[in-house]
Amino acid sequence: MLENNLIFSLIVSFVISSIMYCINYKKDTLNEEKRNEIIILFGVTFTSIFLFRILSQNKITQPSSGGNLSSVNYKPPF
């Protein structure tokens, strides 16, 4: 489940945003500006983690065109 970049990024971003919400939560002072900051924090952390996970993967697959060169037989067609 944690190998999926999207799910991992959503979980980590949600946890970070929840922690920041709990730290900044006061019944009288949670206004529109604080909510917007938490939403921006979620978006920035999600995007950063998602891009980092995609770019750091070592599973770069390159399509093989014809296989290994040493196994190709170069005989004339006649």
C-alpha positions in Angstrom: 0.0 0.0 0.0 2.8 2.4 0.8 4.5 1.7 -2.5 1.7 3.6 -4.3 3.0 7.2 -4.6 -0.4 8.8 -4.5 -1.7 7.0 -1.4 1.6 7.5 0.5 1.6 11.2 -0.4 -2.0 11.6 0.7 -1.4 9.9 4.0 1.7 11.8 4.9 0.2 15.2 3.9 -2.9 14.4 5.9 -0.9 13.5 9.0 1.2 16.7 8.7 -1.8 18.9 8.2 -3.6 17.3 11.1 -0.7 17.8 13.4 -0.5 21.5 12.4 -4.3 21.8 12.9 -4.0 20.4 16.4 -1.1 22.6 17.3 -2.8 25.8 16.0 -6.3 24.9 17.2 -7.9 27.3 19.6 -11.7 27.6 19.7 -11.8 31.3 19.2 -8.9 32.0 16.9 -9.3 29.4 14.1 -10.4 31.8 11.3 -10.5 31.7 7.6 -6.8 32.6 7.3 -5.7 29.7 9.4 -7.8 27.3 7.4 -6.3 28.6 4.2 -2.8 28.1 5.6 -3.6 24.5 6.5 -5.0 23.8 3.0 -1.9 25.4 1.4 0.3 23.3 3.7 -1.5 20.2 2.6 -1.1 21.1 -1.1 2.5 21.9 -0.8 3.5 18.8 1.2 1.4 16.6 -1.1 3.0 17.9 -4.2 6.5 17.9 -2.8 6.3 14.3 -1.5 4.6 13.0 -4.6 7.2 14.5 -7.0 10.0 13.4 -4.7 8.7 9.8 -4.7 8.3 9.7 -8.5 11.7 11.2 -9.2 13.5 9.0 -6.6 12.2 5.7 -8.0 14.8 3.4 -9.5 12.2 1.6 -11.5 12.9 3.4 -14.8 11.7 1.1 -17.5 13.0 1.4 -21.0 11.2 -0.5 -23.7 13.4 -3.0 -25.4 13.4 -2.9 -29.2 14.3 -6.3 -30.4 16.0 -7.7 -27.4 19.7 -8.0 -26.6 22.1 -7.1 -29.4 24.2 -10.3 -28.8 21.1 -12.5 -29.5 20.2 -10.8 -32.8 20.9 -12.9 -35.9 22.1 -10.8 -38.9 21.6 -13.2 -41.8 20.7 -11.9 -45.2 17.1 -12.6 -46.4 18.0 -14.8 -49.4 
